[in-house]
């Protein structure tokens, strides 16, 4: 399974999921009901280096 498929699956199935990109990493944050300031990070994927 590719990182893109993992992120897509999470975005489609987790409630209130949003994709956040920062510092070369992509992560899916969930914040049902906006209970937390930023939410809870579900997978965070970082590209491998050389």
C-alpha positions in Angstrom: 0.0 0.0 0.0 1.4 3.4 -0.9 1.4 6.5 1.4 -1.1 8.2 -0.8 -3.6 5.3 -0.5 -3.1 5.3 3.3 -3.9 9.0 3.5 -6.8 8.7 1.1 -8.3 5.9 3.2 -8.0 7.9 6.4 -9.5 11.0 4.8 -12.5 8.9 3.5 -13.2 6.9 6.7 -12.2 9.0 9.8 -14.8 11.6 10.9 -13.8 15.2 10.5 -10.4 14.3 9.0 -8.2 16.9 7.4 -4.9 16.7 5.6 -2.1 18.9 7.0 1.3 19.4 5.3 4.2 20.7 7.3 8.0 20.5 7.3 7.9 17.9 4.5 5.5 15.6 6.3 1.8 14.9 5.6 -0.5 14.0 8.4 -4.2 13.4 8.9 -5.7 15.2 11.9 -9.1 14.3 13.3 -11.0 16.7 15.5 -14.6 15.6 15.9 -16.7 18.5 17.2 -13.6 20.7 17.3 -12.9 19.6 20.8 -9.2 20.3 20.6 -7.2 23.2 19.3 -5.6 21.2 16.4 -7.0 17.8 16.7 -5.4 14.4 17.0 -2.8 13.2 14.5 -3.7 9.9 12.9 -1.0 8.8 10.5 1.8 11.1 9.8 3.9 10.2 6.7 7.4 11.6 6.0 9.2 10.9 2.8 12.4 8.9 3.2 15.7 10.7 2.7 18.6 9.8 0.5 
